[in-house]
Amino acid sequence: MLKKLILLLFVVAPMTIFAQDKIAYINADEIFSKMPELKEVEGKLATKSETIKKNASAIEAEYNALVDKFSKDTTNLTESILVDRQTQLESLQKRYQDFLQTSQAEFQKEQQALITPIQQKMRQAIKTVGDENNYTYILDAATLLHIGSNATDANKMVKAKLGITD
């Protein structure tokens, strides 16, 4: 009987401690998507993307022009000329692939550099709301399977801290 009582205490005690915690939830994706700074970041990233596309198109046009030039001039082609042309085409193709890889890496690096401060600002607003309201936890609603009636929706408070109006 004593063992059952001790076992019951070990099972019930953590639940009662957890039940005393104040819990709130937010929709982090919704809040992040409404942050005013995000529009500026999206504009900068769109400009960077357009520049990359324009430069890639220029390399493609250069490649297509070279292919056209080589296909029109078929007179007196020696083996060494054919090998040289093939080498030129392969070199241009490699340059294009290298450009795409480095451009994608640069884009991702810039995207991360621009988004990180916004994410930190949102985290700080969440922390401030949590501290001001004595919440033990503020959870993201997107990852929760169930939100109980005693949990508080902190979306409006976090949005207010960030200056977001609906």
C-alpha positions in Angstrom: 0.0 0.0 0.0 2.8 2.4 0.9 4.5 1.6 -2.5 1.3 2.5 -4.3 1.1 5.8 -2.4 4.7 6.7 -3.2 4.1 5.8 -6.9 1.0 8.0 -7.0 3.0 10.9 -5.5 5.7 10.5 -8.2 3.0 10.5 -10.9 0.8 13.3 -9.6 3.4 15.7 -8.2 5.0 16.6 -11.5 1.5 17.2 -13.0 0.5 19.5 -10.2 3.7 21.5 -10.5 3.2 21.8 -14.2 -0.4 22.9 -13.7 0.8 25.8 -11.7 2.8 27.2 -14.6 1.3 30.0 -16.7 1.3 28.9 -20.3 0.7 31.1 -23.4 0.8 30.4 -27.1 1.4 32.3 -30.3 1.4 31.8 -34.0 5.0 32.6 -34.8 4.6 32.3 -38.5 1.7 34.8 -38.6 3.5 37.3 -36.4 6.8 37.0 -38.4 5.0 37.4 -41.7 3.3 40.7 -40.5 6.5 42.3 -39.2 7.0 45.7 -41.0 10.7 45.1 -41.5 10.0 42.0 -43.6 8.7 44.0 -46.6 12.1 45.8 -46.9 13.9 42.5 -46.7 11.7 41.0 -49.3 12.4 44.0 -51.6 16.2 43.6 -51.2 16.0 39.9 -51.8 13.8 40.4 -54.9 16.4 42.9 -56.3 19.2 40.4 -55.6 17.3 37.6 -57.3 16.6 39.8 -60.3 20.3 40.7 -60.6 21.2 37.0 -60.4 18.6 36.1 -63.1 19.9 38.9 -65.4 23.5 37.8 -65.1 22.5 34.1 -65.6 20.6 35.1 -68.7 23.6 37.0 -70.1 25.8 33.9 -69.7 23.1 31.8 -71.3 22.9 34.2 -74.2 26.6 34.1 -74.6 26.5 30.3 -74.7 23.7 30.3 -77.3 25.5 32.8 -79.4 28.6 30.7 -79.4 26.7 27.6 -80.3 25.0 29.5 -83.2 28.4 30.8 -84.4 29.9 27.3 -84.3 27.0 25.6 -86.0 27.0 28.2 -88.9 30.7 27.9 -89.6 31.3 24.3 -90.7 33.8 24.9 -93.5 37.3 23.5 -93.2 37.0 22.2 -89.7 40.0 20.3 -88.5 40.0 18.1 -85.5 41.9 20.7 -83.4 39.3 23.4 -84.3 36.5 21.0 -83.2 38.3 20.2 -80.0 38.9 23.9 -79.3 35.2 24.8 -79.9 34.1 21.9 -77.6 36.5 23.2 -74.9 35.1 26.7 -75.2 31.5 25.5 -74.9 32.4 23.3 -71.9 34.3 26.2 -70.3 31.3 28.5 -70.7 28.9 25.8 -69.4 31.1 25.3 -66.3 31.3 29.1 -65.8 27.5 29.2 -65.9 27.1 26.3 -63.3 29.7 27.9 -61.0 27.9 31.2 -61.3 24.6 29.6 -60.3 26.2 27.8 -57.3 28.0 30.9 -56.0 25.0 33.1 -56.6 22.7 30.8 -54.7 25.2 30.6 -51.8 25.5 34.4 -51.7 21.7 34.8 -51.9 21.2 32.4 -49.0 23.9 34.2 -46.9 22.3 37.6 -47.6 18.9 36.2 -46.8 20.1 34.9 -43.5 21.9 38.1 -42.6 18.7 40.1 -43.3 16.3 37.8 -41.6 18.3 37.1 -38.4 17.8 40.5 -36.9 14.1 40.3 -37.5 13.9 36.9 -35.9 15.9 38.2 -32.9 13.6 41.2 -32.5 10.6 38.8 -32.5 12.2 36.5 -30.0 12.9 39.5 -27.8 9.3 40.7 -28.0 8.1 37.2 -27.0 10.6 37.1 -24.1 9.4 40.6 -23.0 5.7 39.5 -23.1 6.6 36.4 -21.2 8.5 38.2 -18.5 5.9 41.0 -18.1 3.0 38.5 -17.8 4.9 35.9 -15.7 4.5 33.1 -18.3 6.5 30.0 -17.7 6.2 29.0 -21.3 5.2 30.7 -24.6 4.7 27.9 -27.2 4.2 28.1 -30.9 0.6 27.0 -31.7 1.8 25.4 -35.0 3.6 22.7 -33.1 0.9 22.0 -30.6 -1.6 19.2 -30.9 -3.9 20.6 -28.3 -4.3 24.0 -26.7 -6.2 23.8 -23.4 -8.7 26.4 -22.2 -6.3 27.6 -19.5 -3.6 28.6 -22.0 -3.5 32.2 -23.0 -3.3 33.5 -26.6 -0.4 35.9 -26.5 -0.5 36.8 -30.2 -2.0 40.3 -29.6 0.5 41.1 -26.9 3.5 40.1 -29.0 2.1 42.0 -32.0 1.7 45.1 -29.9 5.3 44.9 -28.7 6.4 44.7 -32.4 4.1 47.5 -33.5 2.0 45.2 -35.7 -1.6 46.3 -36.2 -4.2 44.0 -37.7 
